[in-house]
Amino acid sequence: MTNETTWITAHSGADGTPDNSLAFVRYALASGADALEVDVRRRPDDGALVLAHDEAAAAAPLLEQALACIAQQADMRVNCDLKEPGLERPVRALARRAGLEERLVYSGTVDPRQLRDAPAGAVFWNIDEQIPALYERCRETPAFRWQAAEEMCRLCAAAGVRTVNVYEGLVDDRFLEILDGYGMGASVWTVQQEARLVYFLSRGVRNITTRRLAHALSLRRAART
């Protein structure tokens, strides 16, 4: 897929830390990971951007607080997994103020048209957001995953996106070969099993997002020796 080193991204709540918490952010920053993922929503009462996967609780940490922590760690990337539409520009504005715009990755509910002037490679475009009834169709016809990969690659090429963000259970050799044929990278989530971590490292995918952060980093170190 790529000659670059595969990124390891800390999924929110990695290694038993609380999901979408500042404790998780601090843990990931000290881990040696390439990036950390946070889920982003608007808080209903005041519209503030907070870390939340589902309903944004009043006590949820502010995205601005998380970005301030991340800015202290040189080279750490942050993957903002947008959980509702229309967040691209306000997230980008906060990242710019924190000096993190060049290290920001967008995934989830993303409209690449809002990010045409963002740094290259900033969008990991979710295949399940673009292919209707993806999982149901794959369950009925497993080979549909390859058709979906082709369609997603065409969408990415038209939008100037370089990376397909995809649930790891859909990915096999042929899926990766299709992406490779279009010059697309793969970001796979959420990879938990050791055999799959080893597989994706061996295939040189662009990014692996995992809750088993320390173990994934250990496997990558071993693969380099």
Legacy VTK file of the C-alpha trace (Angstrom):
# vtk DataFile Version 3.0
C-alpha trace
ASCII
DATASET POLYDATA
POINTS 225 float
0.000 0.000 0.000
2.660 2.529 0.963
6.376 2.718 1.688
5.726 4.973 4.656
5.723 3.617 8.186
2.264 2.571 9.264
0.812 4.970 11.798
-0.539 3.606 15.047
-3.478 5.696 16.282
-4.745 5.401 19.838
-8.479 4.766 19.750
-10.382 6.738 22.364
-10.229 4.766 25.618
-7.092 2.842 24.624
-5.636 0.396 27.148
-8.465 0.848 29.636
-8.419 4.634 29.898
-11.805 6.391 30.019
-13.257 7.091 26.574
-12.970 10.685 25.363
-11.283 11.852 28.531
-8.290 14.071 29.188
-6.790 11.079 31.032
-6.898 9.164 27.746
-5.331 12.092 25.902
-2.466 12.309 28.399
-1.930 8.527 28.249
-1.808 8.521 24.451
0.595 11.472 24.402
3.067 9.535 26.549
2.672 6.259 24.648
4.788 6.800 21.564
1.755 6.532 19.262
1.696 8.528 16.043
-1.789 9.903 16.615
-4.713 9.817 18.985
-8.394 9.777 18.133
-11.100 11.814 19.816
-14.812 11.852 19.007
-16.220 15.338 18.506
-19.739 16.686 18.958
-21.402 19.990 19.739
-22.724 20.401 23.262
-26.460 21.013 22.871
-26.815 23.819 25.397
-24.106 26.158 24.092
-22.697 24.623 20.889
-19.216 24.142 22.326
-17.153 21.384 20.699
-16.591 18.565 23.160
-15.210 15.027 23.270
-18.210 12.700 23.017
-19.157 9.653 20.966
-22.920 9.751 21.482
-24.849 12.394 23.397
-22.602 15.237 24.522
-22.868 15.441 28.306
-22.449 18.763 30.071
-19.304 17.486 31.785
-17.618 16.305 28.583
-14.117 17.738 28.093
-13.809 20.597 25.651
-12.011 19.842 22.396
-10.065 23.049 23.018
-8.689 21.552 26.256
-7.604 18.369 24.491
-5.917 20.310 21.683
-4.011 22.414 24.227
-2.614 19.212 25.742
-1.741 17.743 22.358
0.028 20.916 21.249
2.634 20.332 23.968
3.722 17.057 22.346
5.767 17.645 19.202
4.659 15.668 16.147
1.632 13.988 17.759
-1.259 13.970 15.302
-4.893 14.180 16.333
-7.679 12.404 14.499
-10.946 14.207 15.097
-13.719 11.699 14.402
-16.651 13.986 13.641
-19.931 12.563 14.941
-22.271 15.052 13.300
-22.212 17.149 10.119
-20.913 20.672 9.816
-17.978 20.425 12.220
-15.085 20.608 9.748
-14.523 24.352 9.853
-15.023 24.974 13.585
-12.718 22.038 14.405
-10.141 23.383 12.009
-10.383 26.859 13.540
-9.697 25.478 17.028
-6.778 23.413 15.717
-5.328 26.450 13.978
-5.436 28.467 17.206
-3.653 25.616 18.992
-0.995 25.433 16.280
-2.172 21.957 15.242
-3.727 22.526 11.826
-0.897 20.695 10.050
-1.295 17.702 12.395
-5.067 17.369 12.174
-6.801 14.373 10.577
-10.555 14.373 9.949
-12.673 11.221 9.886
-16.280 10.272 10.530
-19.007 12.524 9.130
-16.755 14.537 6.848
-17.520 16.588 3.749
-14.221 16.907 1.823
-15.606 19.931 -0.018
-15.225 21.852 3.247
-11.540 20.916 3.403
-10.237 21.413 -0.118
-7.516 23.776 1.094
-6.574 21.628 4.107
-3.118 20.017 4.234
-2.669 17.037 1.924
-3.744 13.750 3.464
-5.854 15.411 6.155
-9.027 13.395 5.424
-9.547 9.715 6.253
-12.885 9.279 4.466
-15.212 6.725 6.040
-16.458 4.174 3.529
-19.533 3.429 5.656
-20.579 7.073 5.424
-20.589 6.970 1.611
-21.786 3.495 0.611
-25.492 3.004 1.525
-26.290 0.007 3.754
-22.673 -1.117 3.525
-22.640 -3.623 6.369
-26.007 -5.141 5.548
-25.008 -5.608 1.911
-21.672 -7.147 2.887
-23.413 -9.585 5.220
-25.750 -10.650 2.415
-23.003 -10.758 -0.231
-19.463 -10.778 1.199
-17.972 -9.948 -2.210
-19.826 -6.624 -2.135
-16.911 -5.256 -0.103
-14.800 -5.241 -3.261
-17.432 -3.369 -5.246
-17.657 -0.901 -2.358
-13.879 -0.473 -2.382
-13.955 0.367 -6.104
-16.770 2.864 -5.652
-15.098 4.502 -2.648
-11.818 4.854 -4.496
-13.579 6.663 -7.333
-15.270 8.994 -4.848
-11.951 9.691 -3.124
-10.180 10.379 -6.407
-12.876 12.861 -7.442
-12.702 14.628 -4.061
-8.918 14.715 -3.812
-8.885 12.364 -0.816
-6.020 9.896 -0.451
-7.088 7.595 2.389
-10.121 5.326 2.845
-11.167 4.842 6.469
-12.693 1.388 6.860
-13.785 -1.130 9.474
-10.999 -3.696 9.624
-13.377 -6.664 9.305
-14.121 -5.693 5.694
-10.491 -5.655 4.652
-8.695 -8.536 2.939
-5.942 -8.868 0.353
-8.209 -8.095 -2.577
-9.685 -5.044 -0.848
-6.186 -3.664 -0.310
-5.174 -4.501 -3.878
-8.115 -2.462 -5.170
-7.100 0.534 -3.062
-3.508 0.137 -4.147
-4.568 0.149 -7.787
-6.120 3.573 -7.287
-3.154 4.864 -5.281
-5.275 5.032 -2.129
-4.111 4.354 1.400
-6.095 2.399 3.972
-6.855 3.488 7.516
-8.311 0.488 9.374
-10.339 0.569 12.588
-10.711 -0.735 15.259
-8.066 -3.482 15.157
-7.909 -5.586 18.315
-6.734 -9.098 17.467
-2.993 -9.689 17.356
-3.190 -11.637 14.089
-4.937 -8.725 12.419
-2.512 -6.186 13.836
0.364 -8.249 12.438
-1.417 -8.607 9.096
-2.001 -4.895 8.654
1.551 -4.063 9.718
2.867 -6.564 7.179
0.704 -5.004 4.462
1.963 -1.511 5.266
-1.443 0.129 5.555
-1.379 3.848 6.155
-2.953 3.768 9.617
-4.122 1.306 12.256
-6.518 2.569 14.924
-6.610 0.341 18.007
-7.583 0.212 21.650
-4.701 -2.234 22.252
-2.251 0.600 21.888
0.738 -0.649 23.881
0.510 -4.077 22.240
0.270 -2.630 18.730
3.293 -0.428 19.319
5.224 -3.440 20.641
4.345 -5.460 17.542
5.478 -2.631 15.289
8.793 -2.357 17.103
9.288 -6.105 16.734
8.481 -5.930 13.016
11.204 -3.343 12.507
13.969 -5.474 14.051
LINES 1 226
225 0 1 2 3 4 5 6 7 8 9 10 11 12 13 14 15 16 17 18 19 20 21 22 23 24 25 26 27 28 29 30 31 32 33 34 35 36 37 38 39 40 41 42 43 44 45 46 47 48 49 50 51 52 53 54 55 56 57 58 59 60 61 62 63 64 65 66 67 68 69 70 71 72 73 74 75 76 77 78 79 80 81 82 83 84 85 86 87 88 89 90 91 92 93 94 95 96 97 98 99 100 101 102 103 104 105 106 107 108 109 110 111 112 113 114 115 116 117 118 119 120 121 122 123 124 125 126 127 128 129 130 131 132 133 134 135 136 137 138 139 140 141 142 143 144 145 146 147 148 149 150 151 152 153 154 155 156 157 158 159 160 161 162 163 164 165 166 167 168 169 170 171 172 173 174 175 176 177 178 179 180 181 182 183 184 185 186 187 188 189 190 191 192 193 194 195 196 197 198 199 200 201 202 203 204 205 206 207 208 209 210 211 212 213 214 215 216 217 218 219 220 221 222 223 224
